[in-house]
Amino acid sequence: MSGPPRQGPDGVLGNEVEGYLLWQARIAEAEQRAREFVAPMDWLTTAQREEIERRYITDALHRARADLERVAARCRSLRAEYEHRYSALRRRCVATALTVCAGCVAVGTLLRVL
């Protein structure tokens, strides 16, 4: 889904459902790839085939989870960095606006005196 993150109970539920569906798709993909991986190995017994498929799926999902955790950590890091930069920019903008206003008041006061 695109767009800003949704807030409130509906947004959280929507994000959880979306995450669940994406993970289920990842599981289905891993299962399909595991079946394709063992398909040419026709000498394997059924038990061996199932074991290899199970290990392949476990490994693929472990790697996918690690990838997602790295991406999530990077997103949190970027968010913190951007929030810090935004806060600094906001402080500078407020300080500049206050300085300009103070300057205008000072100039106005000087013009009245003269």
Jmol script that loads the backbone (N, CA, C; Angstrom):
load data "model"
ATOM      1  N   MET A   1       0.841  -1.175   0.000  1.00  0.00           N
ATOM      2  CA  MET A   1       0.000   0.000   0.000  1.00  0.00           C
ATOM      3  C   MET A   1       0.883   1.234   0.000  1.00  0.00           C
ATOM      4  N   SER A   2       0.413   2.299  -0.586  1.00  0.00           N
ATOM      5  CA  SER A   2       1.192   3.516  -0.622  1.00  0.00           C
ATOM      6  C   SER A   2       0.489   4.587   0.179  1.00  0.00           C
ATOM      7  N   GLY A   3       1.166   5.707   0.347  1.00  0.00           N
ATOM      8  CA  GLY A   3       0.581   6.807   1.081  1.00  0.00           C
ATOM      9  C   GLY A   3       1.128   6.856   2.496  1.00  0.00           C
ATOM     10  N   PRO A   4       0.691   7.848   3.246  1.00  0.00           N
ATOM     11  CA  PRO A   4       1.202   7.983   4.603  1.00  0.00           C
ATOM     12  C   PRO A   4       0.679   6.871   5.499  1.00  0.00           C
ATOM     13  N   PRO A   5       1.415   6.578   6.576  1.00  0.00           N
ATOM     14  CA  PRO A   5       0.933   5.544   7.484  1.00  0.00           C
ATOM     15  C   PRO A   5      -0.391   5.954   8.097  1.00  0.00           C
ATOM     16  N   ARG A   6      -1.276   4.986   8.232  1.00  0.00           N
ATOM     17  CA  ARG A   6      -2.596   5.274   8.788  1.00  0.00           C
ATOM     18  C   ARG A   6      -2.526   5.255  10.300  1.00  0.00           C
ATOM     19  N   GLN A   7      -3.234   6.180  10.914  1.00  0.00           N
ATOM     20  CA  GLN A   7      -3.273   6.283  12.364  1.00  0.00           C
ATOM     21  C   GLN A   7      -4.588   5.734  12.878  1.00  0.00           C
ATOM     22  N   GLY A   8      -4.633   5.439  14.144  1.00  0.00           N
ATOM     23  CA  GLY A   8      -5.861   4.976  14.761  1.00  0.00           C
ATOM     24  C   GLY A   8      -6.002   3.474  14.659  1.00  0.00           C
ATOM     25  N   PRO A   9      -7.059   2.954  15.283  1.00  0.00           N
ATOM     26  CA  PRO A   9      -7.252   1.505  15.311  1.00  0.00           C
ATOM     27  C   PRO A   9      -7.404   0.898  13.928  1.00  0.00           C
ATOM     28  N   ASP A  10      -8.125   1.577  13.028  1.00  0.00           N
ATOM     29  CA  ASP A  10      -8.316   1.018  11.688  1.00  0.00           C
ATOM     30  C   ASP A  10      -7.000   0.950  10.937  1.00  0.00           C
ATOM     31  N   GLY A  11      -6.160   1.968  11.085  1.00  0.00           N
ATOM     32  CA  GLY A  11      -4.866   1.983  10.409  1.00  0.00           C
ATOM     33  C   GLY A  11      -3.956   0.887  10.912  1.00  0.00           C
ATOM     34  N   VAL A  12      -3.929   0.675  12.220  1.00  0.00           N
ATOM     35  CA  VAL A  12      -3.095  -0.371  12.802  1.00  0.00           C
ATOM     36  C   VAL A  12      -3.563  -1.731  12.315  1.00  0.00           C
ATOM     37  N   LEU A  13      -4.861  -1.961  12.342  1.00  0.00           N
ATOM     38  CA  LEU A  13      -5.398  -3.236  11.872  1.00  0.00           C
ATOM     39  C   LEU A  13      -5.088  -3.431  10.394  1.00  0.00           C
ATOM     40  N   GLY A  14      -5.254  -2.384   9.607  1.00  0.00           N
ATOM     41  CA  GLY A  14      -4.957  -2.471   8.177  1.00  0.00           C
ATOM     42  C   GLY A  14      -3.497  -2.802   7.930  1.00  0.00           C
ATOM     43  N   ASN A  15      -2.604  -2.182   8.698  1.00  0.00           N
ATOM     44  CA  ASN A  15      -1.178  -2.464   8.556  1.00  0.00           C
ATOM     45  C   ASN A  15      -0.853  -3.895   8.968  1.00  0.00           C
ATOM     46  N   GLU A  16      -1.517  -4.379  10.031  1.00  0.00           N
ATOM     47  CA  GLU A  16      -1.277  -5.748  10.469  1.00  0.00           C
ATOM     48  C   GLU A  16      -1.769  -6.751   9.435  1.00  0.00           C
ATOM     49  N   VAL A  17      -2.932  -6.491   8.865  1.00  0.00           N
ATOM     50  CA  VAL A  17      -3.470  -7.387   7.834  1.00  0.00           C
ATOM     51  C   VAL A  17      -2.557  -7.380   6.617  1.00  0.00           C
ATOM     52  N   GLU A  18      -2.125  -6.199   6.219  1.00  0.00           N
ATOM     53  CA  GLU A  18      -1.228  -6.096   5.070  1.00  0.00           C
ATOM     54  C   GLU A  18       0.070  -6.857   5.336  1.00  0.00           C
ATOM     55  N   GLY A  19       0.637  -6.684   6.537  1.00  0.00           N
ATOM     56  CA  GLY A  19       1.855  -7.410   6.891  1.00  0.00           C
ATOM     57  C   GLY A  19       1.646  -8.912   6.884  1.00  0.00           C
ATOM     58  N   TYR A  20       0.511  -9.350   7.413  1.00  0.00           N
ATOM     59  CA  TYR A  20       0.187 -10.779   7.442  1.00  0.00           C
ATOM     60  C   TYR A  20       0.095 -11.336   6.021  1.00  0.00           C
ATOM     61  N   LEU A  21      -0.606 -10.610   5.163  1.00  0.00           N
ATOM     62  CA  LEU A  21      -0.775 -11.086   3.782  1.00  0.00           C
ATOM     63  C   LEU A  21       0.558 -11.114   3.037  1.00  0.00           C
ATOM     64  N   LEU A  22       1.391 -10.112   3.267  1.00  0.00           N
ATOM     65  CA  LEU A  22       2.708 -10.097   2.621  1.00  0.00           C
ATOM     66  C   LEU A  22       3.559 -11.268   3.109  1.00  0.00           C
ATOM     67  N   TRP A  23       3.486 -11.569   4.406  1.00  0.00           N
ATOM     68  CA  TRP A  23       4.269 -12.690   4.935  1.00  0.00           C
ATOM     69  C   TRP A  23       3.745 -14.017   4.400  1.00  0.00           C
ATOM     70  N   GLN A  24       2.423 -14.154   4.282  1.00  0.00           N
ATOM     71  CA  GLN A  24       1.853 -15.375   3.715  1.00  0.00           C
ATOM     72  C   GLN A  24       2.302 -15.557   2.265  1.00  0.00           C
ATOM     73  N   ALA A  25       2.387 -14.461   1.528  1.00  0.00           N
ATOM     74  CA  ALA A  25       2.883 -14.539   0.149  1.00  0.00           C
ATOM     75  C   ALA A  25       4.341 -14.971   0.139  1.00  0.00           C
ATOM     76  N   ARG A  26       5.120 -14.490   1.109  1.00  0.00           N
ATOM     77  CA  ARG A  26       6.532 -14.878   1.202  1.00  0.00           C
ATOM     78  C   ARG A  26       6.647 -16.374   1.510  1.00  0.00           C
ATOM     79  N   ILE A  27       5.779 -16.874   2.368  1.00  0.00           N
ATOM     80  CA  ILE A  27       5.777 -18.308   2.699  1.00  0.00           C
ATOM     81  C   ILE A  27       5.431 -19.127   1.458  1.00  0.00           C
ATOM     82  N   ALA A  28       4.388 -18.715   0.745  1.00  0.00           N
ATOM     83  CA  ALA A  28       3.984 -19.438  -0.466  1.00  0.00           C
ATOM     84  C   ALA A  28       5.109 -19.440  -1.500  1.00  0.00           C
ATOM     85  N   GLU A  29       5.788 -18.322  -1.623  1.00  0.00           N
ATOM     86  CA  GLU A  29       6.910 -18.236  -2.574  1.00  0.00           C
ATOM     87  C   GLU A  29       8.034 -19.180  -2.159  1.00  0.00           C
ATOM     88  N   ALA A  30       8.352 -19.212  -0.862  1.00  0.00           N
ATOM     89  CA  ALA A  30       9.411 -20.103  -0.375  1.00  0.00           C
ATOM     90  C   ALA A  30       9.036 -21.567  -0.606  1.00  0.00           C
ATOM     91  N   GLU A  31       7.781 -21.898  -0.376  1.00  0.00           N
ATOM     92  CA  GLU A  31       7.331 -23.282  -0.604  1.00  0.00           C
ATOM     93  C   GLU A  31       7.437 -23.657  -2.077  1.00  0.00           C
ATOM     94  N   GLN A  32       7.034 -22.752  -2.953  1.00  0.00           N
ATOM     95  CA  GLN A  32       7.108 -23.017  -4.388  1.00  0.00           C
ATOM     96  C   GLN A  32       8.563 -23.182  -4.837  1.00  0.00           C
ATOM     97  N   ARG A  33       9.423 -22.301  -4.357  1.00  0.00           N
ATOM     98  CA  ARG A  33      10.836 -22.392  -4.731  1.00  0.00           C
ATOM     99  C   ARG A  33      11.469 -23.670  -4.193  1.00  0.00           C
ATOM    100  N   ALA A  34      11.048 -24.102  -3.002  1.00  0.00           N
ATOM    101  CA  ALA A  34      11.577 -25.348  -2.435  1.00  0.00           C
ATOM    102  C   ALA A  34      11.165 -26.534  -3.301  1.00  0.00           C
ATOM    103  N   ARG A  35       9.903 -26.547  -3.724  1.00  0.00           N
ATOM    104  CA  ARG A  35       9.437 -27.640  -4.593  1.00  0.00           C
ATOM    105  C   ARG A  35      10.220 -27.639  -5.909  1.00  0.00           C
ATOM    106  N   GLU A  36      10.441 -26.468  -6.472  1.00  0.00           N
ATOM    107  CA  GLU A  36      11.203 -26.365  -7.721  1.00  0.00           C
ATOM    108  C   GLU A  36      12.651 -26.802  -7.517  1.00  0.00           C
ATOM    109  N   PHE A  37      13.209 -26.526  -6.333  1.00  0.00           N
ATOM    110  CA  PHE A  37      14.587 -26.888  -6.037  1.00  0.00           C
ATOM    111  C   PHE A  37      14.770 -28.402  -6.001  1.00  0.00           C
ATOM    112  N   VAL A  38      13.842 -29.115  -5.381  1.00  0.00           N
ATOM    113  CA  VAL A  38      13.993 -30.572  -5.248  1.00  0.00           C
ATOM    114  C   VAL A  38      13.424 -31.350  -6.430  1.00  0.00           C
ATOM    115  N   ALA A  39      12.669 -30.695  -7.287  1.00  0.00           N
ATOM    116  CA  ALA A  39      12.030 -31.390  -8.412  1.00  0.00           C
ATOM    117  C   ALA A  39      13.019 -32.190  -9.264  1.00  0.00           C
ATOM    118  N   PRO A  40      14.186 -31.648  -9.636  1.00  0.00           N
ATOM    119  CA  PRO A  40      15.096 -32.444 -10.479  1.00  0.00           C
ATOM    120  C   PRO A  40      15.787 -33.593  -9.731  1.00  0.00           C
ATOM    121  N   MET A  41      15.672 -33.629  -8.429  1.00  0.00           N
ATOM    122  CA  MET A  41      16.342 -34.668  -7.635  1.00  0.00           C
ATOM    123  C   MET A  41      15.411 -35.865  -7.462  1.00  0.00           C
ATOM    124  N   ASP A  42      15.191 -36.576  -8.557  1.00  0.00           N
ATOM    125  CA  ASP A  42      14.221 -37.665  -8.542  1.00  0.00           C
ATOM    126  C   ASP A  42      14.704 -38.902  -7.784  1.00  0.00           C
ATOM    127  N   TRP A  43      15.954 -38.958  -7.396  1.00  0.00           N
ATOM    128  CA  TRP A  43      16.473 -40.088  -6.653  1.00  0.00           C
ATOM    129  C   TRP A  43      16.161 -40.007  -5.147  1.00  0.00           C
ATOM    130  N   LEU A  44      15.655 -38.849  -4.704  1.00  0.00           N
ATOM    131  CA  LEU A  44      15.353 -38.690  -3.284  1.00  0.00           C
ATOM    132  C   LEU A  44      14.099 -39.473  -2.899  1.00  0.00           C
ATOM    133  N   THR A  45      14.120 -39.972  -1.680  1.00  0.00           N
ATOM    134  CA  THR A  45      12.903 -40.589  -1.161  1.00  0.00           C
ATOM    135  C   THR A  45      11.927 -39.472  -0.796  1.00  0.00           C
ATOM    136  N   THR A  46      10.690 -39.836  -0.551  1.00  0.00           N
ATOM    137  CA  THR A  46       9.686 -38.834  -0.172  1.00  0.00           C
ATOM    138  C   THR A  46      10.100 -38.121   1.114  1.00  0.00           C
ATOM    139  N   ALA A  47      10.598 -38.873   2.081  1.00  0.00           N
ATOM    140  CA  ALA A  47      11.019 -38.280   3.362  1.00  0.00           C
ATOM    141  C   ALA A  47      12.195 -37.316   3.152  1.00  0.00           C
ATOM    142  N   GLN A  48      13.146 -37.708   2.317  1.00  0.00           N
ATOM    143  CA  GLN A  48      14.291 -36.840   2.044  1.00  0.00           C
ATOM    144  C   GLN A  48      13.844 -35.568   1.335  1.00  0.00           C
ATOM    145  N   ARG A  49      12.970 -35.738   0.370  1.00  0.00           N
ATOM    146  CA  ARG A  49      12.445 -34.591  -0.375  1.00  0.00           C
ATOM    147  C   ARG A  49      11.752 -33.611   0.583  1.00  0.00           C
ATOM    148  N   GLU A  50      10.911 -34.137   1.467  1.00  0.00           N
ATOM    149  CA  GLU A  50      10.180 -33.296   2.423  1.00  0.00           C
ATOM    150  C   GLU A  50      11.137 -32.587   3.374  1.00  0.00           C
ATOM    151  N   GLU A  51      12.193 -33.305   3.803  1.00  0.00           N
ATOM    152  CA  GLU A  51      13.179 -32.707   4.712  1.00  0.00           C
ATOM    153  C   GLU A  51      13.930 -31.561   4.027  1.00  0.00           C
ATOM    154  N   ILE A  52      14.339 -31.785   2.792  1.00  0.00           N
ATOM    155  CA  ILE A  52      15.050 -30.735   2.059  1.00  0.00           C
ATOM    156  C   ILE A  52      14.131 -29.539   1.832  1.00  0.00           C
ATOM    157  N   GLU A  53      12.893 -29.804   1.448  1.00  0.00           N
ATOM    158  CA  GLU A  53      11.930 -28.709   1.263  1.00  0.00           C
ATOM    159  C   GLU A  53      11.737 -27.939   2.562  1.00  0.00           C
ATOM    160  N   ARG A  54      11.585 -28.651   3.674  1.00  0.00           N
ATOM    161  CA  ARG A  54      11.383 -27.998   4.975  1.00  0.00           C
ATOM    162  C   ARG A  54      12.580 -27.118   5.334  1.00  0.00           C
ATOM    163  N   ARG A  55      13.774 -27.656   5.143  1.00  0.00           N
ATOM    164  CA  ARG A  55      14.978 -26.870   5.454  1.00  0.00           C
ATOM    165  C   ARG A  55      15.119 -25.665   4.525  1.00  0.00           C
ATOM    166  N   TYR A  56      14.808 -25.852   3.262  1.00  0.00           N
ATOM    167  CA  TYR A  56      14.874 -24.755   2.294  1.00  0.00           C
ATOM    168  C   TYR A  56      13.911 -23.644   2.704  1.00  0.00           C
ATOM    169  N   ILE A  57      12.682 -24.018   3.045  1.00  0.00           N
ATOM    170  CA  ILE A  57      11.666 -23.037   3.444  1.00  0.00           C
ATOM    171  C   ILE A  57      12.102 -22.316   4.712  1.00  0.00           C
ATOM    172  N   THR A  58      12.584 -23.075   5.699  1.00  0.00           N
ATOM    173  CA  THR A  58      13.036 -22.472   6.957  1.00  0.00           C
ATOM    174  C   THR A  58      14.151 -21.468   6.701  1.00  0.00           C
ATOM    175  N   ASP A  59      15.116 -21.848   5.878  1.00  0.00           N
ATOM    176  CA  ASP A  59      16.230 -20.952   5.566  1.00  0.00           C
ATOM    177  C   ASP A  59      15.745 -19.712   4.819  1.00  0.00           C
ATOM    178  N   ALA A  60      14.883 -19.898   3.836  1.00  0.00           N
ATOM    179  CA  ALA A  60      14.386 -18.764   3.056  1.00  0.00           C
ATOM    180  C   ALA A  60      13.614 -17.786   3.937  1.00  0.00           C
ATOM    181  N   LEU A  61      12.784 -18.306   4.833  1.00  0.00           N
ATOM    182  CA  LEU A  61      12.003 -17.435   5.709  1.00  0.00           C
ATOM    183  C   LEU A  61      12.885 -16.755   6.755  1.00  0.00           C
ATOM    184  N   HIS A  62      13.903 -17.468   7.220  1.00  0.00           N
ATOM    185  CA  HIS A  62      14.845 -16.861   8.167  1.00  0.00           C
ATOM    186  C   HIS A  62      15.567 -15.680   7.501  1.00  0.00           C
ATOM    187  N   ARG A  63      16.009 -15.885   6.263  1.00  0.00           N
ATOM    188  CA  ARG A  63      16.686 -14.809   5.533  1.00  0.00           C
ATOM    189  C   ARG A  63      15.738 -13.647   5.241  1.00  0.00           C
ATOM    190  N   ALA A  64      14.501 -13.965   4.878  1.00  0.00           N
ATOM    191  CA  ALA A  64      13.517 -12.911   4.601  1.00  0.00           C
ATOM    192  C   ALA A  64      13.249 -12.089   5.857  1.00  0.00           C
ATOM    193  N   ARG A  65      13.124 -12.758   6.988  1.00  0.00           N
ATOM    194  CA  ARG A  65      12.878 -12.049   8.248  1.00  0.00           C
ATOM    195  C   ARG A  65      14.073 -11.149   8.598  1.00  0.00           C
ATOM    196  N   ALA A  66      15.267 -11.669   8.420  1.00  0.00           N
ATOM    197  CA  ALA A  66      16.469 -10.865   8.699  1.00  0.00           C
ATOM    198  C   ALA A  66      16.509  -9.636   7.784  1.00  0.00           C
ATOM    199  N   ASP A  67      16.176  -9.831   6.514  1.00  0.00           N
ATOM    200  CA  ASP A  67      16.136  -8.702   5.581  1.00  0.00           C
ATOM    201  C   ASP A  67      15.119  -7.662   6.022  1.00  0.00           C
ATOM    202  N   LEU A  68      13.932  -8.124   6.397  1.00  0.00           N
ATOM    203  CA  LEU A  68      12.887  -7.204   6.839  1.00  0.00           C
ATOM    204  C   LEU A  68      13.295  -6.466   8.110  1.00  0.00           C
ATOM    205  N   GLU A  69      13.956  -7.154   9.022  1.00  0.00           N
ATOM    206  CA  GLU A  69      14.416  -6.502  10.252  1.00  0.00           C
ATOM    207  C   GLU A  69      15.472  -5.450   9.958  1.00  0.00           C
ATOM    208  N   ARG A  70      16.370  -5.719   9.002  1.00  0.00           N
ATOM    209  CA  ARG A  70      17.377  -4.716   8.618  1.00  0.00           C
ATOM    210  C   ARG A  70      16.713  -3.499   7.983  1.00  0.00           C
ATOM    211  N   VAL A  71      15.734  -3.744   7.118  1.00  0.00           N
ATOM    212  CA  VAL A  71      15.023  -2.635   6.474  1.00  0.00           C
ATOM    213  C   VAL A  71      14.271  -1.815   7.520  1.00  0.00           C
ATOM    214  N   ALA A  72      13.607  -2.493   8.452  1.00  0.00           N
ATOM    215  CA  ALA A  72      12.862  -1.786   9.497  1.00  0.00           C
ATOM    216  C   ALA A  72      13.803  -0.964  10.377  1.00  0.00           C
ATOM    217  N   ALA A  73      14.961  -1.526  10.718  1.00  0.00           N
ATOM    218  CA  ALA A  73      15.932  -0.786  11.531  1.00  0.00           C
ATOM    219  C   ALA A  73      16.423   0.446  10.770  1.00  0.00           C
ATOM    220  N   ARG A  74      16.669   0.287   9.490  1.00  0.00           N
ATOM    221  CA  ARG A  74      17.122   1.438   8.682  1.00  0.00           C
ATOM    222  C   ARG A  74      16.028   2.489   8.594  1.00  0.00           C
ATOM    223  N   CYS A  75      14.783   2.061   8.457  1.00  0.00           N
ATOM    224  CA  CYS A  75      13.664   3.011   8.412  1.00  0.00           C
ATOM    225  C   CYS A  75      13.566   3.789   9.714  1.00  0.00           C
ATOM    226  N   ARG A  76      13.718   3.090  10.839  1.00  0.00           N
ATOM    227  CA  ARG A  76      13.671   3.778  12.134  1.00  0.00           C
ATOM    228  C   ARG A  76      14.824   4.768  12.257  1.00  0.00           C
ATOM    229  N   SER A  77      15.991   4.359  11.788  1.00  0.00           N
ATOM    230  CA  SER A  77      17.160   5.236  11.836  1.00  0.00           C
ATOM    231  C   SER A  77      16.940   6.488  10.988  1.00  0.00           C
ATOM    232  N   LEU A  78      16.440   6.295   9.769  1.00  0.00           N
ATOM    233  CA  LEU A  78      16.175   7.439   8.896  1.00  0.00           C
ATOM    234  C   LEU A  78      15.104   8.344   9.481  1.00  0.00           C
ATOM    235  N   ARG A  79      14.080   7.751  10.065  1.00  0.00           N
ATOM    236  CA  ARG A  79      13.013   8.550  10.668  1.00  0.00           C
ATOM    237  C   ARG A  79      13.567   9.428  11.783  1.00  0.00           C
ATOM    238  N   ALA A  80      14.384   8.837  12.651  1.00  0.00           N
ATOM    239  CA  ALA A  80      14.983   9.606  13.745  1.00  0.00           C
ATOM    240  C   ALA A  80      15.862  10.719  13.199  1.00  0.00           C
ATOM    241  N   GLU A  81      16.635  10.414  12.166  1.00  0.00           N
ATOM    242  CA  GLU A  81      17.510  11.426  11.567  1.00  0.00           C
ATOM    243  C   GLU A  81      16.696  12.572  10.963  1.00  0.00           C
ATOM    244  N   TYR A  82      15.649  12.237  10.232  1.00  0.00           N
ATOM    245  CA  TYR A  82      14.818  13.278   9.619  1.00  0.00           C
ATOM    246  C   TYR A  82      14.051  14.084  10.661  1.00  0.00           C
ATOM    247  N   GLU A  83      13.593  13.418  11.732  1.00  0.00           N
ATOM    248  CA  GLU A  83      12.915  14.154  12.793  1.00  0.00           C
ATOM    249  C   GLU A  83      13.868  15.138  13.452  1.00  0.00           C
ATOM    250  N   HIS A  84      15.111  14.715  13.661  1.00  0.00           N
ATOM    251  CA  HIS A  84      16.120  15.608  14.244  1.00  0.00           C
ATOM    252  C   HIS A  84      16.377  16.803  13.322  1.00  0.00           C
ATOM    253  N   ARG A  85      16.539  16.529  12.036  1.00  0.00           N
ATOM    254  CA  ARG A  85      16.774  17.613  11.078  1.00  0.00           C
ATOM    255  C   ARG A  85      15.575  18.554  10.994  1.00  0.00           C
ATOM    256  N   TYR A  86      14.377  17.994  11.005  1.00  0.00           N
ATOM    257  CA  TYR A  86      13.165  18.812  10.946  1.00  0.00           C
ATOM    258  C   TYR A  86      13.069  19.701  12.176  1.00  0.00           C
ATOM    259  N   SER A  87      13.367  19.153  13.316  1.00  0.00           N
ATOM    260  CA  SER A  87      13.326  19.926  14.559  1.00  0.00           C
ATOM    261  C   SER A  87      14.331  21.077  14.508  1.00  0.00           C
ATOM    262  N   ALA A  88      15.537  20.799  14.039  1.00  0.00           N
ATOM    263  CA  ALA A  88      16.557  21.850  13.932  1.00  0.00           C
ATOM    264  C   ALA A  88      16.123  22.921  12.929  1.00  0.00           C
ATOM    265  N   LEU A  89      15.564  22.513  11.812  1.00  0.00           N
ATOM    266  CA  LEU A  89      15.094  23.459  10.799  1.00  0.00           C
ATOM    267  C   LEU A  89      13.955  24.311  11.345  1.00  0.00           C
ATOM    268  N   ARG A  90      13.053  23.685  12.072  1.00  0.00           N
ATOM    269  CA  ARG A  90      11.933  24.415  12.656  1.00  0.00           C
ATOM    270  C   ARG A  90      12.436  25.457  13.651  1.00  0.00           C
ATOM    271  N   ARG A  91      13.401  25.080  14.495  1.00  0.00           N
ATOM    272  CA  ARG A  91      13.978  26.040  15.445  1.00  0.00           C
ATOM    273  C   ARG A  91      14.626  27.205  14.713  1.00  0.00           C
ATOM    274  N   ARG A  92      15.360  26.902  13.637  1.00  0.00           N
ATOM    275  CA  ARG A  92      16.009  27.975  12.868  1.00  0.00           C
ATOM    276  C   ARG A  92      14.984  28.892  12.228  1.00  0.00           C
ATOM    277  N   CYS A  93      13.904  28.317  11.689  1.00  0.00           N
ATOM    278  CA  CYS A  93      12.863  29.134  11.053  1.00  0.00           C
ATOM    279  C   CYS A  93      12.168  30.036  12.071  1.00  0.00           C
ATOM    280  N   VAL A  94      11.862  29.496  13.241  1.00  0.00           N
ATOM    281  CA  VAL A  94      11.223  30.303  14.283  1.00  0.00           C
ATOM    282  C   VAL A  94      12.175  31.396  14.743  1.00  0.00           C
ATOM    283  N   ALA A  95      13.438  31.063  14.934  1.00  0.00           N
ATOM    284  CA  ALA A  95      14.425  32.068  15.350  1.00  0.00           C
ATOM    285  C   ALA A  95      14.563  33.156  14.295  1.00  0.00           C
ATOM    286  N   THR A  96      14.587  32.772  13.015  1.00  0.00           N
ATOM    287  CA  THR A  96      14.696  33.757  11.938  1.00  0.00           C
ATOM    288  C   THR A  96      13.467  34.652  11.911  1.00  0.00           C
ATOM    289  N   ALA A  97      12.286  34.064  12.058  1.00  0.00           N
ATOM    290  CA  ALA A  97      11.054  34.851  12.051  1.00  0.00           C
ATOM    291  C   ALA A  97      11.026  35.823  13.226  1.00  0.00           C
ATOM    292  N   LEU A  98      11.429  35.356  14.395  1.00  0.00           N
ATOM    293  CA  LEU A  98      11.470  36.238  15.562  1.00  0.00           C
ATOM    294  C   LEU A  98      12.494  37.353  15.381  1.00  0.00           C
ATOM    295  N   THR A  99      13.626  37.036  14.797  1.00  0.00           N
ATOM    296  CA  THR A  99      14.654  38.046  14.549  1.00  0.00           C
ATOM    297  C   THR A  99      14.151  39.099  13.570  1.00  0.00           C
ATOM    298  N   VAL A 100      13.494  38.652  12.503  1.00  0.00           N
ATOM    299  CA  VAL A 100      12.945  39.599  11.519  1.00  0.00           C
ATOM    300  C   VAL A 100      11.879  40.480  12.163  1.00  0.00           C
ATOM    301  N   CYS A 101      11.010  39.893  12.955  1.00  0.00           N
ATOM    302  CA  CYS A 101       9.967  40.673  13.639  1.00  0.00           C
ATOM    303  C   CYS A 101      10.592  41.674  14.596  1.00  0.00           C
ATOM    304  N   ALA A 102      11.576  41.237  15.357  1.00  0.00           N
ATOM    305  CA  ALA A 102      12.248  42.153  16.286  1.00  0.00           C
ATOM    306  C   ALA A 102      12.932  43.275  15.524  1.00  0.00           C
ATOM    307  N   GLY A 103      13.542  42.947  14.400  1.00  0.00           N
ATOM    308  CA  GLY A 103      14.186  43.970  13.568  1.00  0.00           C
ATOM    309  C   GLY A 103      13.173  44.965  13.034  1.00  0.00           C
ATOM    310  N   CYS A 104      12.035  44.461  12.591  1.00  0.00           N
ATOM    311  CA  CYS A 104      10.984  45.356  12.085  1.00  0.00           C
ATOM    312  C   CYS A 104      10.469  46.274  13.185  1.00  0.00           C
ATOM    313  N   VAL A 105      10.279  45.733  14.372  1.00  0.00           N
ATOM    314  CA  VAL A 105       9.827  46.558  15.514  1.00  0.00           C
ATOM    315  C   VAL A 105      10.869  47.595  15.843  1.00  0.00           C
ATOM    316  N   ALA A 106      12.138  47.215  15.838  1.00  0.00           N
ATOM    317  CA  ALA A 106      13.210  48.164  16.137  1.00  0.00           C
ATOM    318  C   ALA A 106      13.262  49.275  15.091  1.00  0.00           C
ATOM    319  N   VAL A 107      13.175  48.889  13.820  1.00  0.00           N
ATOM    320  CA  VAL A 107      13.201  49.903  12.742  1.00  0.00           C
ATOM    321  C   VAL A 107      11.994  50.818  12.867  1.00  0.00           C
ATOM    322  N   GLY A 108      10.825  50.232  13.141  1.00  0.00           N
ATOM    323  CA  GLY A 108       9.612  51.049  13.308  1.00  0.00           C
ATOM    324  C   GLY A 108       9.744  52.017  14.476  1.00  0.00           C
ATOM    325  N   THR A 109      10.319  51.543  15.556  1.00  0.00           N
ATOM    326  CA  THR A 109      10.502  52.399  16.727  1.00  0.00           C
ATOM    327  C   THR A 109      11.495  53.527  16.406  1.00  0.00           C
ATOM    328  N   LEU A 110      12.552  53.206  15.720  1.00  0.00           N
ATOM    329  CA  LEU A 110      13.527  54.247  15.348  1.00  0.00           C
ATOM    330  C   LEU A 110      12.929  55.278  14.403  1.00  0.00           C
ATOM    331  N   LEU A 111      12.106  54.832  13.470  1.00  0.00           N
ATOM    332  CA  LEU A 111      11.475  55.764  12.528  1.00  0.00           C
ATOM    333  C   LEU A 111      10.493  56.691  13.235  1.00  0.00           C
ATOM    334  N   ARG A 112       9.815  56.198  14.251  1.00  0.00           N
ATOM    335  CA  ARG A 112       8.886  57.039  15.011  1.00  0.00           C
ATOM    336  C   ARG A 112       9.624  58.082  15.820  1.00  0.00           C
ATOM    337  N   VAL A 113      10.754  57.672  16.361  1.00  0.00           N
ATOM    338  CA  VAL A 113      11.537  58.587  17.179  1.00  0.00           C
ATOM    339  C   VAL A 113      12.100  59.717  16.325  1.00  0.00           C
ATOM    340  N   LEU A 114      12.513  59.403  15.138  1.00  0.00           N
ATOM    341  CA  LEU A 114      13.088  60.414  14.263  1.00  0.00           C
ATOM    342  C   LEU A 114      11.996  61.222  13.705  1.00  0.00           C
TER     343      LEU A 114
END
end "model"
wireframe off; spacefill off
backbone 0.3
color backbone group
